[in-house]
Amino acid sequence: MDCGMFFVVGKDCTYKSLMCHEMGHALQWFWGPLFVFIALWSAGRYWWREFYEAVIYPRNKKPLPPYDSIWFEREATQWGWNKCGKFYDAAE
Ligand SMILES: [Zn+2]
């Protein structure tokens, strides 16, 4: 598993869904140069959500949309599960 890239993950992910999701991001290299933009956006969005939940949410009480509500996170989850979901199910 290539963990050398600076993927960031949600705290509430299980190891299995996490690995699949990150594999999905690896598959997103398919997008080529655009993936750099996706990766930066994904990382920035992650830290924004951390900041929001720590600082803004306690004041305005407006929950954030689900993590996969943005297309490139949803795509990473879907592509990753297509690739490795079966593998994990078979291994269990
Ligand atoms: Zn992601």
PDB file of the backbone (N, CA, C, O) and the ligand in Angstrom, with CONECT records:
HET     ZN  A 101       1
ATOM      1  N   MET A   1       0.852  -1.200   0.000  1.00  0.00           N
ATOM      2  CA  MET A   1       0.000   0.000   0.000  1.00  0.00           C
ATOM      3  C   MET A   1       0.884   1.246   0.000  1.00  0.00           C
ATOM      4  O   MET A   1       1.806   1.365   0.807  1.00  0.00           O
ATOM      5  N   ASP A   2       0.604   2.131  -0.876  1.00  0.00           N
ATOM      6  CA  ASP A   2       1.388   3.347  -0.978  1.00  0.00           C
ATOM      7  C   ASP A   2       0.864   4.386   0.004  1.00  0.00           C
ATOM      8  O   ASP A   2      -0.166   5.017  -0.231  1.00  0.00           O
ATOM      9  N   CYS A   3       1.575   4.550   1.085  1.00  0.00           N
ATOM     10  CA  CYS A   3       1.180   5.538   2.090  1.00  0.00           C
ATOM     11  C   CYS A   3       2.085   6.765   2.005  1.00  0.00           C
ATOM     12  O   CYS A   3       2.068   7.615   2.895  1.00  0.00           O
ATOM     13  N   GLY A   4       2.858   6.855   0.954  1.00  0.00           N
ATOM     14  CA  GLY A   4       3.816   7.943   0.870  1.00  0.00           C
ATOM     15  C   GLY A   4       3.185   9.280   0.558  1.00  0.00           C
ATOM     16  O   GLY A   4       3.786  10.327   0.803  1.00  0.00           O
ATOM     17  N   MET A   5       1.996   9.257   0.028  1.00  0.00           N
ATOM     18  CA  MET A   5       1.341  10.517  -0.318  1.00  0.00           C
ATOM     19  C   MET A   5       0.640  11.096   0.904  1.00  0.00           C
ATOM     20  O   MET A   5       0.371  10.391   1.877  1.00  0.00           O
ATOM     21  N   PHE A   6       0.356  12.359   0.837  1.00  0.00           N
ATOM     22  CA  PHE A   6      -0.089  13.054   2.047  1.00  0.00           C
ATOM     23  C   PHE A   6      -1.610  12.975   2.220  1.00  0.00           C
ATOM     24  O   PHE A   6      -2.292  13.986   2.384  1.00  0.00           O
ATOM     25  N   PHE A   7      -2.106  11.761   2.178  1.00  0.00           N
ATOM     26  CA  PHE A   7      -3.539  11.621   2.355  1.00  0.00           C
ATOM     27  C   PHE A   7      -3.944  11.914   3.795  1.00  0.00           C
ATOM     28  O   PHE A   7      -3.219  11.626   4.748  1.00  0.00           O
ATOM     29  N   VAL A   8      -5.074  12.470   3.904  1.00  0.00           N
ATOM     30  CA  VAL A   8      -5.612  12.768   5.231  1.00  0.00           C
ATOM     31  C   VAL A   8      -6.931  12.027   5.382  1.00  0.00           C
ATOM     32  O   VAL A   8      -7.619  11.759   4.397  1.00  0.00           O
ATOM     33  N   VAL A   9      -7.270  11.706   6.597  1.00  0.00           N
ATOM     34  CA  VAL A   9      -8.386  10.813   6.826  1.00  0.00           C
ATOM     35  C   VAL A   9      -9.273  11.314   7.954  1.00  0.00           C
ATOM     36  O   VAL A   9      -8.829  12.025   8.856  1.00  0.00           O
ATOM     37  N   GLY A  10     -10.509  10.931   7.879  1.00  0.00           N
ATOM     38  CA  GLY A  10     -11.434  11.275   8.951  1.00  0.00           C
ATOM     39  C   GLY A  10     -11.175  10.416  10.176  1.00  0.00           C
ATOM     40  O   GLY A  10     -10.807   9.248  10.059  1.00  0.00           O
ATOM     41  N   LYS A  11     -11.366  10.995  11.340  1.00  0.00           N
ATOM     42  CA  LYS A  11     -11.099  10.284  12.591  1.00  0.00           C
ATOM     43  C   LYS A  11     -12.006   9.062  12.765  1.00  0.00           C
ATOM     44  O   LYS A  11     -11.609   8.059  13.359  1.00  0.00           O
ATOM     45  N   ASP A  12     -13.229   9.165  12.236  1.00  0.00           N
ATOM     46  CA  ASP A  12     -14.221   8.135  12.511  1.00  0.00           C
ATOM     47  C   ASP A  12     -14.170   6.995  11.488  1.00  0.00           C
ATOM     48  O   ASP A  12     -15.010   6.096  11.523  1.00  0.00           O
ATOM     49  N   CYS A  13     -13.196   7.028  10.586  1.00  0.00           N
ATOM     50  CA  CYS A  13     -13.069   5.947   9.619  1.00  0.00           C
ATOM     51  C   CYS A  13     -12.533   4.694  10.294  1.00  0.00           C
ATOM     52  O   CYS A  13     -11.648   4.769  11.146  1.00  0.00           O
ATOM     53  N   THR A  14     -13.065   3.557   9.913  1.00  0.00           N
ATOM     54  CA  THR A  14     -12.420   2.313  10.307  1.00  0.00           C
ATOM     55  C   THR A  14     -11.201   2.117   9.422  1.00  0.00           C
ATOM     56  O   THR A  14     -11.073   2.747   8.372  1.00  0.00           O
ATOM     57  N   TYR A  15     -10.311   1.239   9.855  1.00  0.00           N
ATOM     58  CA  TYR A  15      -9.102   0.986   9.085  1.00  0.00           C
ATOM     59  C   TYR A  15      -9.440   0.510   7.683  1.00  0.00           C
ATOM     60  O   TYR A  15      -8.845   0.955   6.701  1.00  0.00           O
ATOM     61  N   LYS A  16     -10.400  -0.399   7.601  1.00  0.00           N
ATOM     62  CA  LYS A  16     -10.763  -0.994   6.324  1.00  0.00           C
ATOM     63  C   LYS A  16     -11.319   0.048   5.351  1.00  0.00           C
ATOM     64  O   LYS A  16     -10.848   0.157   4.219  1.00  0.00           O
ATOM     65  N   SER A  17     -12.304   0.801   5.784  1.00  0.00           N
ATOM     66  CA  SER A  17     -12.895   1.789   4.880  1.00  0.00           C
ATOM     67  C   SER A  17     -11.879   2.876   4.570  1.00  0.00           C
ATOM     68  O   SER A  17     -11.891   3.467   3.490  1.00  0.00           O
ATOM     69  N   LEU A  18     -11.009   3.131   5.524  1.00  0.00           N
ATOM     70  CA  LEU A  18      -9.963   4.119   5.315  1.00  0.00           C
ATOM     71  C   LEU A  18      -9.021   3.695   4.198  1.00  0.00           C
ATOM     72  O   LEU A  18      -8.723   4.473   3.292  1.00  0.00           O
ATOM     73  N   MET A  19      -8.554   2.441   4.273  1.00  0.00           N
ATOM     74  CA  MET A  19      -7.627   1.964   3.259  1.00  0.00           C
ATOM     75  C   MET A  19      -8.284   1.961   1.884  1.00  0.00           C
ATOM     76  O   MET A  19      -7.650   2.305   0.887  1.00  0.00           O
ATOM     77  N   CYS A  20      -9.540   1.577   1.834  1.00  0.00           N
ATOM     78  CA  CYS A  20     -10.250   1.579   0.558  1.00  0.00           C
ATOM     79  C   CYS A  20     -10.395   3.000   0.027  1.00  0.00           C
ATOM     80  O   CYS A  20     -10.191   3.258  -1.159  1.00  0.00           O
ATOM     81  N   HIS A  21     -10.747   3.903   0.912  1.00  0.00           N
ATOM     82  CA  HIS A  21     -10.913   5.295   0.491  1.00  0.00           C
ATOM     83  C   HIS A  21      -9.600   5.852  -0.043  1.00  0.00           C
ATOM     84  O   HIS A  21      -9.568   6.517  -1.079  1.00  0.00           O
ATOM     85  N   GLU A  22      -8.525   5.573   0.672  1.00  0.00           N
ATOM     86  CA  GLU A  22      -7.226   6.095   0.238  1.00  0.00           C
ATOM     87  C   GLU A  22      -6.770   5.434  -1.056  1.00  0.00           C
ATOM     88  O   GLU A  22      -6.136   6.070  -1.898  1.00  0.00           O
ATOM     89  N   MET A  23      -7.096   4.153  -1.210  1.00  0.00           N
ATOM     90  CA  MET A  23      -6.795   3.515  -2.487  1.00  0.00           C
ATOM     91  C   MET A  23      -7.574   4.203  -3.603  1.00  0.00           C
ATOM     92  O   MET A  23      -7.067   4.384  -4.710  1.00  0.00           O
ATOM     93  N   GLY A  24      -8.799   4.579  -3.301  1.00  0.00           N
ATOM     94  CA  GLY A  24      -9.606   5.342  -4.269  1.00  0.00           C
ATOM     95  C   GLY A  24      -8.910   6.622  -4.680  1.00  0.00           C
ATOM     96  O   GLY A  24      -8.909   6.987  -5.856  1.00  0.00           O
ATOM     97  N   HIS A  25      -8.314   7.310  -3.702  1.00  0.00           N
ATOM     98  CA  HIS A  25      -7.554   8.523  -4.040  1.00  0.00           C
ATOM     99  C   HIS A  25      -6.362   8.178  -4.924  1.00  0.00           C
ATOM    100  O   HIS A  25      -6.038   8.913  -5.856  1.00  0.00           O
ATOM    101  N   ALA A  26      -5.709   7.050  -4.624  1.00  0.00           N
ATOM    102  CA  ALA A  26      -4.576   6.638  -5.459  1.00  0.00           C
ATOM    103  C   ALA A  26      -5.042   6.436  -6.898  1.00  0.00           C
ATOM    104  O   ALA A  26      -4.353   6.815  -7.846  1.00  0.00           O
ATOM    105  N   LEU A  27      -6.240   5.825  -7.048  1.00  0.00           N
ATOM    106  CA  LEU A  27      -6.784   5.621  -8.396  1.00  0.00           C
ATOM    107  C   LEU A  27      -7.095   6.948  -9.080  1.00  0.00           C
ATOM    108  O   LEU A  27      -7.144   7.029 -10.307  1.00  0.00           O
ATOM    109  N   GLN A  28      -7.301   7.972  -8.282  1.00  0.00           N
ATOM    110  CA  GLN A  28      -7.625   9.280  -8.864  1.00  0.00           C
ATOM    111  C   GLN A  28      -6.431   9.914  -9.566  1.00  0.00           C
ATOM    112  O   GLN A  28      -6.568  10.965 -10.191  1.00  0.00           O
ATOM    113  N   TRP A  29      -5.264   9.286  -9.469  1.00  0.00           N
ATOM    114  CA  TRP A  29      -4.136   9.758 -10.291  1.00  0.00           C
ATOM    115  C   TRP A  29      -4.512   9.665 -11.758  1.00  0.00           C
ATOM    116  O   TRP A  29      -3.896  10.304 -12.611  1.00  0.00           O
ATOM    117  N   PHE A  30      -5.534   8.860 -12.046  1.00  0.00           N
ATOM    118  CA  PHE A  30      -6.135   8.804 -13.372  1.00  0.00           C
ATOM    119  C   PHE A  30      -6.434  10.209 -13.896  1.00  0.00           C
ATOM    120  O   PHE A  30      -6.356  10.464 -15.098  1.00  0.00           O
ATOM    121  N   TRP A  31      -6.769  11.095 -13.001  1.00  0.00           N
ATOM    122  CA  TRP A  31      -7.104  12.459 -13.419  1.00  0.00           C
ATOM    123  C   TRP A  31      -5.861  13.243 -13.846  1.00  0.00           C
ATOM    124  O   TRP A  31      -5.979  14.330 -14.412  1.00  0.00           O
ATOM    125  N   GLY A  32      -4.677  12.701 -13.578  1.00  0.00           N
ATOM    126  CA  GLY A  32      -3.453  13.378 -14.011  1.00  0.00           C
ATOM    127  C   GLY A  32      -3.238  14.667 -13.236  1.00  0.00           C
ATOM    128  O   GLY A  32      -3.473  14.718 -12.029  1.00  0.00           O
ATOM    129  N   PRO A  33      -2.795  15.700 -13.922  1.00  0.00           N
ATOM    130  CA  PRO A  33      -2.462  16.963 -13.249  1.00  0.00           C
ATOM    131  C   PRO A  33      -3.619  17.501 -12.405  1.00  0.00           C
ATOM    132  O   PRO A  33      -3.404  18.189 -11.407  1.00  0.00           O
ATOM    133  N   LEU A  34      -4.829  17.185 -12.813  1.00  0.00           N
ATOM    134  CA  LEU A  34      -5.986  17.654 -12.054  1.00  0.00           C
ATOM    135  C   LEU A  34      -5.996  17.078 -10.650  1.00  0.00           C
ATOM    136  O   LEU A  34      -6.563  17.666  -9.729  1.00  0.00           O
ATOM    137  N   PHE A  35      -5.355  15.905 -10.493  1.00  0.00           N
ATOM    138  CA  PHE A  35      -5.367  15.274  -9.175  1.00  0.00           C
ATOM    139  C   PHE A  35      -4.634  16.115  -8.135  1.00  0.00           C
ATOM    140  O   PHE A  35      -4.997  16.114  -6.958  1.00  0.00           O
ATOM    141  N   VAL A  36      -3.610  16.827  -8.571  1.00  0.00           N
ATOM    142  CA  VAL A  36      -2.890  17.705  -7.638  1.00  0.00           C
ATOM    143  C   VAL A  36      -3.870  18.693  -7.031  1.00  0.00           C
ATOM    144  O   VAL A  36      -3.839  18.963  -5.831  1.00  0.00           O
ATOM    145  N   PHE A  37      -4.727  19.221  -7.866  1.00  0.00           N
ATOM    146  CA  PHE A  37      -5.764  20.138  -7.413  1.00  0.00           C
ATOM    147  C   PHE A  37      -6.737  19.439  -6.458  1.00  0.00           C
ATOM    148  O   PHE A  37      -7.111  19.989  -5.423  1.00  0.00           O
ATOM    149  N   ILE A  38      -7.141  18.213  -6.827  1.00  0.00           N
ATOM    150  CA  ILE A  38      -8.052  17.447  -5.978  1.00  0.00           C
ATOM    151  C   ILE A  38      -7.412  17.167  -4.617  1.00  0.00           C
ATOM    152  O   ILE A  38      -8.049  17.327  -3.576  1.00  0.00           O
ATOM    153  N   ALA A  39      -6.139  16.745  -4.639  1.00  0.00           N
ATOM    154  CA  ALA A  39      -5.450  16.395  -3.387  1.00  0.00           C
ATOM    155  C   ALA A  39      -5.329  17.614  -2.477  1.00  0.00           C
ATOM    156  O   ALA A  39      -5.559  17.520  -1.272  1.00  0.00           O
ATOM    157  N   LEU A  40      -4.972  18.745  -3.052  1.00  0.00           N
ATOM    158  CA  LEU A  40      -4.843  19.956  -2.236  1.00  0.00           C
ATOM    159  C   LEU A  40      -6.193  20.378  -1.685  1.00  0.00           C
ATOM    160  O   LEU A  40      -6.310  20.763  -0.522  1.00  0.00           O
ATOM    161  N   TRP A  41      -7.201  20.302  -2.523  1.00  0.00           N
ATOM    162  CA  TRP A  41      -8.548  20.675  -2.101  1.00  0.00           C
ATOM    163  C   TRP A  41      -9.019  19.741  -0.985  1.00  0.00           C
ATOM    164  O   TRP A  41      -9.596  20.167   0.016  1.00  0.00           O
ATOM    165  N   SER A  42      -8.747  18.430  -1.201  1.00  0.00           N
ATOM    166  CA  SER A  42      -9.151  17.433  -0.219  1.00  0.00           C
ATOM    167  C   SER A  42      -8.477  17.685   1.128  1.00  0.00           C
ATOM    168  O   SER A  42      -9.125  17.633   2.173  1.00  0.00           O
ATOM    169  N   ALA A  43      -7.180  17.958   1.096  1.00  0.00           N
ATOM    170  CA  ALA A  43      -6.442  18.220   2.330  1.00  0.00           C
ATOM    171  C   ALA A  43      -6.929  19.516   2.987  1.00  0.00           C
ATOM    172  O   ALA A  43      -7.162  19.571   4.194  1.00  0.00           O
ATOM    173  N   GLY A  44      -7.075  20.542   2.169  1.00  0.00           N
ATOM    174  CA  GLY A  44      -7.543  21.824   2.699  1.00  0.00           C
ATOM    175  C   GLY A  44      -8.933  21.696   3.295  1.00  0.00           C
ATOM    176  O   GLY A  44      -9.225  22.277   4.340  1.00  0.00           O
ATOM    177  N   ARG A  45      -9.783  20.942   2.633  1.00  0.00           N
ATOM    178  CA  ARG A  45     -11.148  20.746   3.108  1.00  0.00           C
ATOM    179  C   ARG A  45     -11.147  19.990   4.430  1.00  0.00           C
ATOM    180  O   ARG A  45     -11.925  20.296   5.334  1.00  0.00           O
ATOM    181  N   TYR A  46     -10.264  18.999   4.532  1.00  0.00           N
ATOM    182  CA  TYR A  46     -10.170  18.232   5.769  1.00  0.00           C
ATOM    183  C   TYR A  46      -9.813  19.145   6.941  1.00  0.00           C
ATOM    184  O   TYR A  46     -10.454  19.110   7.991  1.00  0.00           O
ATOM    185  N   TRP A  47      -8.784  19.958   6.741  1.00  0.00           N
ATOM    186  CA  TRP A  47      -8.354  20.838   7.842  1.00  0.00           C
ATOM    187  C   TRP A  47      -9.390  21.904   8.112  1.00  0.00           C
ATOM    188  O   TRP A  47      -9.569  22.305   9.262  1.00  0.00           O
ATOM    189  N   TRP A  48     -10.079  22.375   7.086  1.00  0.00           N
ATOM    190  CA  TRP A  48     -11.168  23.318   7.285  1.00  0.00           C
ATOM    191  C   TRP A  48     -12.258  22.693   8.161  1.00  0.00           C
ATOM    192  O   TRP A  48     -12.806  23.350   9.046  1.00  0.00           O
ATOM    193  N   ARG A  49     -12.568  21.405   7.902  1.00  0.00           N
ATOM    194  CA  ARG A  49     -13.600  20.725   8.695  1.00  0.00           C
ATOM    195  C   ARG A  49     -13.161  20.563  10.148  1.00  0.00           C
ATOM    196  O   ARG A  49     -13.962  20.717  11.070  1.00  0.00           O
ATOM    197  N   GLU A  50     -11.880  20.251  10.337  1.00  0.00           N
ATOM    198  CA  GLU A  50     -11.359  20.162  11.715  1.00  0.00           C
ATOM    199  C   GLU A  50     -11.519  21.505  12.420  1.00  0.00           C
ATOM    200  O   GLU A  50     -11.985  21.568  13.558  1.00  0.00           O
ATOM    201  N   PHE A  51     -11.134  22.557  11.746  1.00  0.00           N
ATOM    202  CA  PHE A  51     -11.239  23.906  12.297  1.00  0.00           C
ATOM    203  C   PHE A  51     -12.693  24.258  12.569  1.00  0.00           C
ATOM    204  O   PHE A  51     -13.031  24.799  13.622  1.00  0.00           O
ATOM    205  N   TYR A  52     -13.546  23.943  11.603  1.00  0.00           N
ATOM    206  CA  TYR A  52     -14.973  24.263  11.739  1.00  0.00           C
ATOM    207  C   TYR A  52     -15.558  23.580  12.964  1.00  0.00           C
ATOM    208  O   TYR A  52     -16.266  24.200  13.757  1.00  0.00           O
ATOM    209  N   GLU A  53     -15.250  22.282  13.110  1.00  0.00           N
ATOM    210  CA  GLU A  53     -15.845  21.537  14.229  1.00  0.00           C
ATOM    211  C   GLU A  53     -15.300  21.984  15.577  1.00  0.00           C
ATOM    212  O   GLU A  53     -15.996  21.905  16.589  1.00  0.00           O
ATOM    213  N   ALA A  54     -14.059  22.452  15.594  1.00  0.00           N
ATOM    214  CA  ALA A  54     -13.456  22.886  16.857  1.00  0.00           C
ATOM    215  C   ALA A  54     -13.878  24.303  17.230  1.00  0.00           C
ATOM    216  O   ALA A  54     -14.065  24.605  18.409  1.00  0.00           O
ATOM    217  N   VAL A  55     -14.028  25.172  16.233  1.00  0.00           N
ATOM    218  CA  VAL A  55     -14.165  26.604  16.515  1.00  0.00           C
ATOM    219  C   VAL A  55     -15.547  27.151  16.148  1.00  0.00           C
ATOM    220  O   VAL A  55     -16.162  27.877  16.928  1.00  0.00           O
ATOM    221  N   ILE A  56     -16.024  26.797  14.961  1.00  0.00           N
ATOM    222  CA  ILE A  56     -17.239  27.448  14.467  1.00  0.00           C
ATOM    223  C   ILE A  56     -18.496  26.712  14.914  1.00  0.00           C
ATOM    224  O   ILE A  56     -19.470  27.328  15.347  1.00  0.00           O
ATOM    225  N   TYR A  57     -18.463  25.391  14.802  1.00  0.00           N
ATOM    226  CA  TYR A  57     -19.663  24.624  15.144  1.00  0.00           C
ATOM    227  C   TYR A  57     -20.176  24.855  16.568  1.00  0.00           C
ATOM    228  O   TYR A  57     -21.387  24.965  16.762  1.00  0.00           O
ATOM    229  N   PRO A  58     -19.297  24.931  17.564  1.00  0.00           N
ATOM    230  CA  PRO A  58     -19.812  25.189  18.923  1.00  0.00           C
ATOM    231  C   PRO A  58     -20.609  26.483  19.033  1.00  0.00           C
ATOM    232  O   PRO A  58     -21.429  26.636  19.939  1.00  0.00           O
ATOM    233  N   ARG A  59     -20.373  27.410  18.117  1.00  0.00           N
ATOM    234  CA  ARG A  59     -21.094  28.691  18.176  1.00  0.00           C
ATOM    235  C   ARG A  59     -22.354  28.691  17.324  1.00  0.00           C
ATOM    236  O   ARG A  59     -23.411  29.124  17.782  1.00  0.00           O
ATOM    237  N   ASN A  60     -22.251  28.207  16.081  1.00  0.00           N
ATOM    238  CA  ASN A  60     -23.434  28.353  15.221  1.00  0.00           C
ATOM    239  C   ASN A  60     -24.289  27.083  15.148  1.00  0.00           C
ATOM    240  O   ASN A  60     -25.419  27.132  14.663  1.00  0.00           O
ATOM    241  N   LYS A  61     -23.757  25.930  15.630  1.00  0.00           N
ATOM    242  CA  LYS A  61     -24.527  24.681  15.704  1.00  0.00           C
ATOM    243  C   LYS A  61     -25.037  24.199  14.356  1.00  0.00           C
ATOM    244  O   LYS A  61     -25.987  23.418  14.297  1.00  0.00           O
ATOM    245  N   LYS A  62     -24.422  24.653  13.276  1.00  0.00           N
ATOM    246  CA  LYS A  62     -24.807  24.162  11.945  1.00  0.00           C
ATOM    247  C   LYS A  62     -23.878  23.014  11.568  1.00  0.00           C
ATOM    248  O   LYS A  62     -22.682  23.236  11.377  1.00  0.00           O
ATOM    249  N   PRO A  63     -24.404  21.772  11.455  1.00  0.00           N
ATOM    250  CA  PRO A  63     -23.525  20.650  11.111  1.00  0.00           C
ATOM    251  C   PRO A  63     -23.012  20.756   9.685  1.00  0.00           C
ATOM    252  O   PRO A  63     -23.682  21.299   8.807  1.00  0.00           O
ATOM    253  N   LEU A  64     -21.822  20.233   9.468  1.00  0.00           N
ATOM    254  CA  LEU A  64     -21.255  20.187   8.124  1.00  0.00           C
ATOM    255  C   LEU A  64     -21.952  19.098   7.310  1.00  0.00           C
ATOM    256  O   LEU A  64     -22.495  18.155   7.885  1.00  0.00           O
ATOM    257  N   PRO A  65     -21.944  19.212   5.987  1.00  0.00           N
ATOM    258  CA  PRO A  65     -22.438  18.104   5.158  1.00  0.00           C
ATOM    259  C   PRO A  65     -21.525  16.893   5.322  1.00  0.00           C
ATOM    260  O   PRO A  65     -20.386  17.040   5.766  1.00  0.00           O
ATOM    261  N   PRO A  66     -22.010  15.683   4.967  1.00  0.00           N
ATOM    262  CA  PRO A  66     -21.179  14.480   5.109  1.00  0.00           C
ATOM    263  C   PRO A  66     -19.859  14.609   4.370  1.00  0.00           C
ATOM    264  O   PRO A  66     -19.749  15.340   3.385  1.00  0.00           O
ATOM    265  N   TYR A  67     -18.860  13.890   4.858  1.00  0.00           N
ATOM    266  CA  TYR A  67     -17.517  13.968   4.270  1.00  0.00           C
ATOM    267  C   TYR A  67     -17.539  13.641   2.781  1.00  0.00           C
ATOM    268  O   TYR A  67     -16.838  14.272   1.991  1.00  0.00           O
ATOM    269  N   ASP A  68     -18.350  12.650   2.400  1.00  0.00           N
ATOM    270  CA  ASP A  68     -18.399  12.229   1.005  1.00  0.00           C
ATOM    271  C   ASP A  68     -19.396  13.036   0.173  1.00  0.00           C
ATOM    272  O   ASP A  68     -19.729  12.640  -0.944  1.00  0.00           O
ATOM    273  N   SER A  69     -19.867  14.140   0.695  1.00  0.00           N
ATOM    274  CA  SER A  69     -20.848  14.920  -0.053  1.00  0.00           C
ATOM    275  C   SER A  69     -20.212  15.670  -1.211  1.00  0.00           C
ATOM    276  O   SER A  69     -20.921  16.188  -2.074  1.00  0.00           O
ATOM    277  N   ILE A  70     -18.896  15.735  -1.244  1.00  0.00           N
ATOM    278  CA  ILE A  70     -18.228  16.388  -2.380  1.00  0.00           C
ATOM    279  C   ILE A  70     -17.728  15.303  -3.325  1.00  0.00           C
ATOM    280  O   ILE A  70     -17.307  14.232  -2.888  1.00  0.00           O
ATOM    281  N   TRP A  71     -17.778  15.587  -4.614  1.00  0.00           N
ATOM    282  CA  TRP A  71     -17.646  14.502  -5.605  1.00  0.00           C
ATOM    283  C   TRP A  71     -16.334  13.751  -5.529  1.00  0.00           C
ATOM    284  O   TRP A  71     -16.318  12.534  -5.717  1.00  0.00           O
ATOM    285  N   PHE A  72     -15.237  14.431  -5.261  1.00  0.00           N
ATOM    286  CA  PHE A  72     -13.963  13.694  -5.326  1.00  0.00           C
ATOM    287  C   PHE A  72     -13.761  12.801  -4.116  1.00  0.00           C
ATOM    288  O   PHE A  72     -13.020  11.822  -4.204  1.00  0.00           O
ATOM    289  N   GLU A  73     -14.400  13.103  -2.979  1.00  0.00           N
ATOM    290  CA  GLU A  73     -14.334  12.186  -1.842  1.00  0.00           C
ATOM    291  C   GLU A  73     -15.250  10.989  -2.071  1.00  0.00           C
ATOM    292  O   GLU A  73     -14.902   9.853  -1.751  1.00  0.00           O
ATOM    293  N   ARG A  74     -16.431  11.264  -2.632  1.00  0.00           N
ATOM    294  CA  ARG A  74     -17.370  10.183  -2.925  1.00  0.00           C
ATOM    295  C   ARG A  74     -16.761   9.238  -3.956  1.00  0.00           C
ATOM    296  O   ARG A  74     -16.864   8.017  -3.841  1.00  0.00           O
ATOM    297  N   GLU A  75     -16.126   9.827  -4.964  1.00  0.00           N
ATOM    298  CA  GLU A  75     -15.497   9.028  -6.015  1.00  0.00           C
ATOM    299  C   GLU A  75     -14.369   8.168  -5.446  1.00  0.00           C
ATOM    300  O   GLU A  75     -14.231   7.001  -5.812  1.00  0.00           O
ATOM    301  N   ALA A  76     -13.568   8.741  -4.555  1.00  0.00           N
ATOM    302  CA  ALA A  76     -12.478   7.973  -3.948  1.00  0.00           C
ATOM    303  C   ALA A  76     -13.045   6.789  -3.169  1.00  0.00           C
ATOM    304  O   ALA A  76     -12.508   5.684  -3.240  1.00  0.00           O
ATOM    305  N   THR A  77     -14.127   7.017  -2.426  1.00  0.00           N
ATOM    306  CA  THR A  77     -14.746   5.930  -1.670  1.00  0.00           C
ATOM    307  C   THR A  77     -15.265   4.853  -2.610  1.00  0.00           C
ATOM    308  O   THR A  77     -15.047   3.663  -2.381  1.00  0.00           O
ATOM    309  N   GLN A  78     -15.953   5.273  -3.671  1.00  0.00           N
ATOM    310  CA  GLN A  78     -16.546   4.307  -4.597  1.00  0.00           C
ATOM    311  C   GLN A  78     -15.478   3.530  -5.348  1.00  0.00           C
ATOM    312  O   GLN A  78     -15.548   2.304  -5.429  1.00  0.00           O
ATOM    313  N   TRP A  79     -14.494   4.225  -5.896  1.00  0.00           N
ATOM    314  CA  TRP A  79     -13.433   3.567  -6.665  1.00  0.00           C
ATOM    315  C   TRP A  79     -12.649   2.627  -5.770  1.00  0.00           C
ATOM    316  O   TRP A  79     -12.303   1.516  -6.172  1.00  0.00           O
ATOM    317  N   GLY A  80     -12.370   3.079  -4.549  1.00  0.00           N
ATOM    318  CA  GLY A  80     -11.608   2.254  -3.618  1.00  0.00           C
ATOM    319  C   GLY A  80     -12.364   0.981  -3.272  1.00  0.00           C
ATOM    320  O   GLY A  80     -11.780  -0.102  -3.238  1.00  0.00           O
ATOM    321  N   TRP A  81     -13.657   1.107  -3.018  1.00  0.00           N
ATOM    322  CA  TRP A  81     -14.440  -0.085  -2.669  1.00  0.00           C
ATOM    323  C   TRP A  81     -14.563  -1.025  -3.851  1.00  0.00           C
ATOM    324  O   TRP A  81     -14.557  -2.244  -3.678  1.00  0.00           O
ATOM    325  N   ASN A  82     -14.674  -0.470  -5.055  1.00  0.00           N
ATOM    326  CA  ASN A  82     -14.703  -1.322  -6.245  1.00  0.00           C
ATOM    327  C   ASN A  82     -13.436  -2.156  -6.341  1.00  0.00           C
ATOM    328  O   ASN A  82     -13.477  -3.322  -6.731  1.00  0.00           O
ATOM    329  N   LYS A  83     -12.308  -1.547  -5.982  1.00  0.00           N
ATOM    330  CA  LYS A  83     -11.014  -2.213  -6.115  1.00  0.00           C
ATOM    331  C   LYS A  83     -10.745  -3.185  -4.981  1.00  0.00           C
ATOM    332  O   LYS A  83     -10.345  -4.325  -5.221  1.00  0.00           O
ATOM    333  N   CYS A  84     -10.957  -2.750  -3.760  1.00  0.00           N
ATOM    334  CA  CYS A  84     -10.456  -3.543  -2.641  1.00  0.00           C
ATOM    335  C   CYS A  84     -11.540  -4.009  -1.679  1.00  0.00           C
ATOM    336  O   CYS A  84     -11.245  -4.770  -0.756  1.00  0.00           O
ATOM    337  N   GLY A  85     -12.772  -3.582  -1.862  1.00  0.00           N
ATOM    338  CA  GLY A  85     -13.824  -4.027  -0.961  1.00  0.00           C
ATOM    339  C   GLY A  85     -13.978  -5.537  -0.983  1.00  0.00           C
ATOM    340  O   GLY A  85     -14.122  -6.168   0.064  1.00  0.00           O
ATOM    341  N   LYS A  86     -13.947  -6.114  -2.175  1.00  0.00           N
ATOM    342  CA  LYS A  86     -14.094  -7.566  -2.334  1.00  0.00           C
ATOM    343  C   LYS A  86     -12.931  -8.301  -1.678  1.00  0.00           C
ATOM    344  O   LYS A  86     -13.110  -9.329  -1.025  1.00  0.00           O
ATOM    345  N   PHE A  87     -11.746  -7.753  -1.865  1.00  0.00           N
ATOM    346  CA  PHE A  87     -10.546  -8.343  -1.283  1.00  0.00           C
ATOM    347  C   PHE A  87     -10.677  -8.424   0.237  1.00  0.00           C
ATOM    348  O   PHE A  87     -10.369  -9.455   0.836  1.00  0.00           O
ATOM    349  N   TYR A  88     -11.128  -7.347   0.851  1.00  0.00           N
ATOM    350  CA  TYR A  88     -11.251  -7.341   2.307  1.00  0.00           C
ATOM    351  C   TYR A  88     -12.347  -8.298   2.767  1.00  0.00           C
ATOM    352  O   TYR A  88     -12.194  -9.016   3.755  1.00  0.00           O
ATOM    353  N   ASP A  89     -13.451  -8.292   2.030  1.00  0.00           N
ATOM    354  CA  ASP A  89     -14.538  -9.208   2.415  1.00  0.00           C
ATOM    355  C   ASP A  89     -14.078 -10.651   2.356  1.00  0.00           C
ATOM    356  O   ASP A  89     -14.429 -11.462   3.213  1.00  0.00           O
ATOM    357  N   ALA A  90     -13.279 -10.971   1.321  1.00  0.00           N
ATOM    358  CA  ALA A  90     -12.807 -12.348   1.159  1.00  0.00           C
ATOM    359  C   ALA A  90     -11.821 -12.706   2.280  1.00  0.00           C
ATOM    360  O   ALA A  90     -11.745 -13.858   2.707  1.00  0.00           O
ATOM    361  N   ALA A  91     -11.078 -11.715   2.743  1.00  0.00           N
ATOM    362  CA  ALA A  91     -10.032 -11.982   3.739  1.00  0.00           C
ATOM    363  C   ALA A  91     -10.624 -12.189   5.132  1.00  0.00           C
ATOM    364  O   ALA A  91      -9.978 -12.765   6.007  1.00  0.00           O
ATOM    365  N   GLU A  92     -11.839 -11.723   5.329  1.00  0.00           N
ATOM    366  CA  GLU A  92     -12.396 -11.784   6.685  1.00  0.00           C
ATOM    367  C   GLU A  92     -13.049 -13.136   6.977  1.00  0.00           C
ATOM    368  O   GLU A  92     -13.565 -13.349   8.074  1.00  0.00           O
TER     369      GLU A  92
HETATM  370 ZN    ZN A 101     -10.450  11.495   0.963  1.00  0.00          ZN2+
END
